Amino acid sequence: MSDTLLPADAQHDLQSRGYSRRQFGRISTLLGMGAAAAPLLTRHAFAARHTTAEFVGHPDMVRIGSNECWTGPFPEAAQAGVAAIPLGNRYEPDTYRLTLLKNAALVENISMDSISPWAGSSDPLCRSIVTFASPGRGVVTANPTYECAWGVAKWLNVKLTRVPLDAKNGYKTDVRAMLAADPNAGVYYICSPNNPTGTVTPVEDIEWLVANKPAGSVVIVDEAYLHFAGTPSAIPLVKQGKDVIVLRTFSKMFGMAGLRLGLCFARPDIQAKMMRYDGSYLSFMLPITSVAIGSHSLTMADAITQRRAEMVAARDMTCDHLKKRGIAFIPSQANMIVVDWKKPAAGVKAAFAQQKVEIGRNWDIWPNRSRITIGSTQNMQAFCTALDRVLA
Ligand SMILES: Cc1ncc(COP(=O)(O)O)c(C=O)c1O
């Protein structure tokens, strides 16, 4: 029996791009773990510094450390999930997956065959890197940004290039510097709004990168936080047939981090390439409860606007307080802000924990800065009170 379950065409593809047979096992592990891989790859560094209890979060703490939504799914959408439960004896009792695709296609004005659903956006993020990066063609990202792509690049042992955010231009992703840093990469990853800064990279910059990038590469645009900014999406580039993959998750605005649902927008031939390592099973076998809630959430434009306004009000209140206390921060368009303590962030995080407020982590490039997730108004009032105590 063969020592790999990878289909023959996938083996051929990987070898033709410079992967050795010895790396097949690592690729299978990565894809087999699906959504579990990203958190492990992303968090291994900081999880090691925390006890398990801290990692999970204390129920009695104000939890503004993990960029989750402060509340669950829209109640009306949650009802659609409740209605699905009695039908859970069937793999596909009705047209749940199709309805999700139809709703997403309608809302984003794109054909259904350019959309695939997943249990979160981590799986398609990992597999898009496997599909387009290789020993000969690396991965380029901003720094700081969401580190999953870094973990995958390291795991696959492909070249990783990190380019500082453009501090002179509102900390957006510096697409020109990214291309200059590795003109022959396989993957250019842009997170917009960026995690941790909440800063938006204009679609025109993404268009420039798409027009100038090397042949055979792809631009991944991770729009996990786009609903919080309400700014234009890069999905029209997919519709135009460009080499672009847009990722969306239901873990943020839709309050479904624990329910696991995400969408990948890309040309059908790109989707097929991404599926070739393990077939489309993982995109089809999704919990119908999550699919029902997600399908319904997508159509709730007024609820989305209202939740965004709620977040913006809480963020403005927090920023006003930081200004009053003379604490520097990066202006953000999403549900997070990076605060500059001018001293090691790890100590400040511990001081907040003493006040029962769990703030976010720091990135290596910025040891004195922490990411603060914007929670409910009440959460942010608690943060401001704790801040005053920590400063005192
Ligand atoms: C930018 C970004 N992309 C992707 C993810 C992965 O989210 P999920 O797998 O829950 O969809 C996260 C999670 O925090 C994120 O911040």
The ligand as an SDF file (V2000), in Angstrom:
LIG
                    3D

 16 16  0  0  0  0  0  0  0  0999 V2000
   -7.3650   37.6460   10.0480 C   0  0  0  0  0  0  0  0  0  0  0  0
   -7.9060   36.3330   10.4530 C   0  0  0  0  0  0  0  0  0  0  0  0
   -8.1140   35.4150    9.5200 N   0  0  0  0  0  0  0  0  0  0  0  0
   -8.5850   34.1990    9.8220 C   0  0  0  0  0  0  0  0  0  0  0  0
   -8.8700   33.8750   11.1170 C   0  0  0  0  0  0  0  0  0  0  0  0
   -9.3510   32.4800   11.3950 C   0  0  0  0  0  0  0  0  0  0  0  0
  -10.6560   32.5010   11.7680 O   0  0  0  0  0  0  0  0  0  0  0  0
  -11.6380   31.2630   11.6760 P   0  0  0  0  0  0  0  0  0  0  0  0
  -10.9020   30.0110   11.4020 O   0  0  0  0  0  0  0  0  0  0  0  0
  -12.3450   31.2640   12.9760 O   0  0  0  0  0  0  0  0  0  0  0  0
  -12.5500   31.5890   10.5320 O   0  0  0  0  0  0  0  0  0  0  0  0
   -8.6670   34.8010   12.1370 C   0  0  0  0  0  0  0  0  0  0  0  0
   -8.9600   34.4730   13.5330 C   0  0  0  0  0  0  0  0  0  0  0  0
   -8.7900   35.2150   14.4480 O   0  0  0  0  0  0  0  0  0  0  0  0
   -8.1650   36.0700   11.7940 C   0  0  0  0  0  0  0  0  0  0  0  0
   -7.9240   37.0070   12.7050 O   0  0  0  0  0  0  0  0  0  0  0  0
  1  2  1  0
  2  3  1  0
  2 15  2  0
  3  4  2  0
  4  5  1  0
  5  6  1  0
  5 12  2  0
  6  7  1  0
  7  8  1  0
  8  9  2  0
  8 10  1  0
  8 11  1  0
 12 13  1  0
 12 15  1  0
 13 14  2  0
 15 16  1  0
M  END
$$$$
